[in-house]
């Protein structure tokens, strides 16, 4: 078996510097939001010139793409690990909330308002589809059903591109889509602070929605 090639010192330095740039990017996003991300501002924080930093990320969009890739990969790995460990649909819902609460800026970067003028590459969509595959698997085996006579079933049977090659029937597609959209709705409101001052516990609301969706 061929031994794995070791990184050269130059490659290690480049990897470390790219990681440091991304750390500063996350800090900037937390302060000004993703649309305000500035490579020149990051370069100034790191004591570098703008042109020097552009050797590691050629544009703002390339940096944003790397941050989105990292976020989707981490969520996909987290959800797949939970599924492999036996988590059912409700368990995956709890996994999603735990992941989102751990870093709200990371959550909003992939599920929040689109960044004006930015278009994610195809491989980002492919990574996101791994999360949906886990949800579809769990929805197919969950047994419960919702709105059996809902006409959206026929619509989903004919508009299933978002499910890729998954062999889910229309009922499973419906269950997974409701699960995905309604839980993200509560999470987005919670993380944006819209429940503040309402005197309710978002965790209880989320748990109630999980019970409704999986009963």
C-alpha positions as CSV (number, residue, x, y, z in Angstrom):
1,X,0.0,0.0,0.0
2,X,1.3,3.4,-0.9
3,X,2.0,5.7,2.1
4,X,0.0,8.9,2.2
5,X,2.0,11.9,1.0
6,X,2.9,14.3,3.8
7,X,2.2,17.9,3.5
8,X,5.3,20.1,2.9
9,X,6.0,22.9,5.3
10,X,4.7,25.4,2.6
11,X,1.5,23.4,2.3
12,X,1.0,23.3,6.0
13,X,1.5,27.0,6.3
14,X,-1.0,27.6,3.5
15,X,-3.6,25.4,5.2
16,X,-3.0,27.1,8.6
17,X,-3.3,30.6,7.1
18,X,-6.5,29.7,5.2
19,X,-8.0,28.4,8.5
20,X,-7.0,31.6,10.2
21,X,-8.6,33.7,7.4
22,X,-11.8,31.7,7.8
23,X,-11.8,32.3,11.6
24,X,-11.6,36.1,11.0
25,X,-14.3,35.8,8.3
26,X,-16.7,34.2,10.8
27,X,-16.0,37.0,13.3
28,X,-16.7,39.5,10.7
29,X,-19.9,37.8,9.7
30,X,-21.1,37.7,13.3
31,X,-20.6,41.5,13.4
32,X,-21.6,42.8,10.0
33,X,-23.3,39.8,8.3
34,X,-22.1,37.8,5.2
35,X,-22.9,40.6,2.7
36,X,-20.4,42.9,4.6
37,X,-17.6,40.4,4.4
38,X,-14.4,42.1,3.3
39,X,-11.1,40.4,2.4
40,X,-9.3,43.7,2.7
41,X,-10.6,44.2,6.3
42,X,-9.5,40.7,7.2
43,X,-6.0,41.3,5.6
44,X,-5.7,44.4,7.8
45,X,-6.6,42.5,10.9
46,X,-4.0,39.9,10.1
47,X,-1.3,42.4,9.3
48,X,-1.2,41.4,5.6
49,X,-1.6,43.4,2.5
50,X,-4.8,42.8,0.4
51,X,-2.8,41.3,-2.5
52,X,-1.1,38.9,-0.2
53,X,-4.4,37.6,1.2
54,X,-5.8,37.2,-2.3
55,X,-3.2,34.5,-2.8
56,X,-5.1,32.3,-0.4
57,X,-8.7,33.3,-1.4
58,X,-9.0,34.9,-4.8
59,X,-12.3,36.6,-4.1
60,X,-14.9,37.2,-1.4
61,X,-17.1,34.7,-3.1
62,X,-14.5,32.0,-2.9
63,X,-14.1,32.6,0.8
64,X,-17.9,32.5,1.3
65,X,-18.1,29.3,-0.7
66,X,-15.5,27.7,1.6
67,X,-17.4,28.8,4.7
68,X,-20.6,27.3,3.3
69,X,-18.9,24.1,2.3
70,X,-17.5,23.8,5.8
71,X,-20.9,24.4,7.4
72,X,-22.8,21.9,5.1
73,X,-20.1,19.3,5.6
74,X,-20.2,19.6,9.3
75,X,-24.0,19.4,9.4
76,X,-24.1,16.5,6.9
77,X,-21.5,14.6,9.0
78,X,-23.5,15.4,12.2
79,X,-26.8,14.2,10.8
80,X,-25.4,11.1,9.1
81,X,-23.6,10.1,12.4
82,X,-26.9,10.5,14.3
83,X,-28.7,8.4,11.7
84,X,-26.0,5.8,11.8
85,X,-26.4,5.7,15.5
86,X,-30.0,4.8,15.2
87,X,-31.7,8.3,15.5
88,X,-35.2,8.3,14.2
89,X,-36.9,11.3,12.6
90,X,-37.5,13.0,15.9
91,X,-33.8,12.3,16.9
92,X,-32.6,14.0,13.7
93,X,-34.8,17.0,14.5
94,X,-33.2,17.3,17.9
95,X,-29.8,16.9,16.2
96,X,-30.6,19.7,13.8
97,X,-31.5,22.1,16.7
98,X,-28.4,21.3,18.7
99,X,-26.2,21.9,15.7
100,X,-28.0,25.2,14.9
101,X,-27.8,26.6,18.5
102,X,-24.1,25.8,18.6
103,X,-23.3,28.5,16.0
104,X,-26.2,30.7,14.8
105,X,-24.0,32.5,12.2
106,X,-23.0,29.2,10.6
107,X,-26.7,28.2,10.5
108,X,-27.8,31.5,8.9
109,X,-25.1,31.4,6.3
110,X,-26.6,28.2,4.8
111,X,-30.3,28.6,5.8
112,X,-30.7,32.4,6.1
113,X,-31.3,35.2,3.6
114,X,-29.4,34.6,0.3
115,X,-26.4,36.8,-0.1
116,X,-27.0,39.4,-3.0
117,X,-25.0,38.5,-6.1
118,X,-23.6,35.2,-4.7
119,X,-24.3,31.9,-6.3
120,X,-23.1,28.7,-4.7
121,X,-21.4,26.0,-6.9
122,X,-23.0,22.7,-7.6
123,X,-20.9,20.7,-5.1
124,X,-22.5,22.7,-2.3
125,X,-25.9,21.6,-3.4
126,X,-24.7,18.0,-3.5
127,X,-23.5,18.1,0.1
128,X,-26.8,19.6,1.2
129,X,-28.6,16.7,-0.5
130,X,-26.8,14.3,1.9
131,X,-28.8,15.8,4.7
132,X,-32.1,15.5,2.9
133,X,-31.3,11.8,2.1
134,X,-31.0,11.1,5.8
135,X,-34.3,12.9,6.4
136,X,-36.0,10.9,3.6
137,X,-34.7,7.6,5.0
138,X,-36.1,8.5,8.4
139,X,-39.4,9.8,7.1
140,X,-39.9,6.6,5.0
141,X,-39.4,4.4,8.1
142,X,-41.2,6.6,10.6
143,X,-44.6,4.9,9.9
144,X,-46.7,7.9,10.7
145,X,-48.6,9.9,8.1
146,X,-49.9,13.4,7.7
147,X,-52.8,14.8,5.7
148,X,-53.3,11.6,3.7
149,X,-55.7,13.3,1.2
150,X,-53.7,16.4,0.8
151,X,-53.5,17.3,-3.0
152,X,-49.9,18.4,-2.5
153,X,-49.0,14.7,-2.7
154,X,-49.7,14.6,-6.5
155,X,-47.7,17.8,-6.9
156,X,-44.7,16.3,-5.1
157,X,-44.9,13.1,-7.1
158,X,-44.4,15.2,-10.2
159,X,-41.9,17.7,-8.7
160,X,-39.3,15.6,-6.8
161,X,-36.0,16.9,-8.2
162,X,-35.1,18.1,-4.7
163,X,-35.2,14.5,-3.5
164,X,-32.6,13.4,-6.1
165,X,-32.6,9.6,-6.8
166,X,-34.1,8.7,-3.5
167,X,-36.9,6.1,-3.9
168,X,-39.3,7.8,-1.6
169,X,-43.0,7.7,-2.4
170,X,-45.1,10.8,-2.4
171,X,-46.2,10.3,1.2
172,X,-42.6,10.2,2.4
173,X,-41.7,13.2,0.3
174,X,-44.5,15.1,1.9
175,X,-43.6,14.0,5.4
176,X,-39.9,15.0,5.0
177,X,-40.7,18.3,3.3
178,X,-43.1,19.3,6.2
179,X,-40.5,18.2,8.7
180,X,-37.7,20.2,7.0
181,X,-39.7,23.4,6.4
182,X,-41.6,23.6,9.7
183,X,-38.6,22.9,11.9
184,X,-36.4,25.4,10.0
185,X,-39.2,27.9,10.4
186,X,-39.1,27.6,14.2
187,X,-35.3,27.5,14.3
188,X,-34.9,30.6,12.1
189,X,-37.4,32.6,14.3
190,X,-35.6,31.5,17.5
191,X,-32.1,32.2,16.3
192,X,-33.1,35.6,15.0
193,X,-34.5,36.5,18.4
194,X,-38.2,36.8,17.3
195,X,-39.4,34.8,20.4
196,X,-37.6,37.2,22.8
197,X,-40.2,39.0,25.0
198,X,-43.0,36.6,24.2
199,X,-42.6,34.7,27.4
200,X,-42.4,31.2,25.9
201,X,-39.7,28.6,25.7
202,X,-38.6,27.9,22.1
203,X,-37.3,24.5,23.1
204,X,-40.8,23.5,24.2
205,X,-42.3,24.9,21.0
206,X,-39.8,23.0,18.9
207,X,-40.4,19.8,20.9
208,X,-44.1,20.2,20.4
209,X,-43.7,20.6,16.6
210,X,-41.5,17.5,16.6
211,X,-44.3,15.5,18.3
212,X,-46.8,16.8,15.9
213,X,-44.7,15.9,12.9
214,X,-43.8,12.4,14.1
215,X,-46.8,11.2,16.0
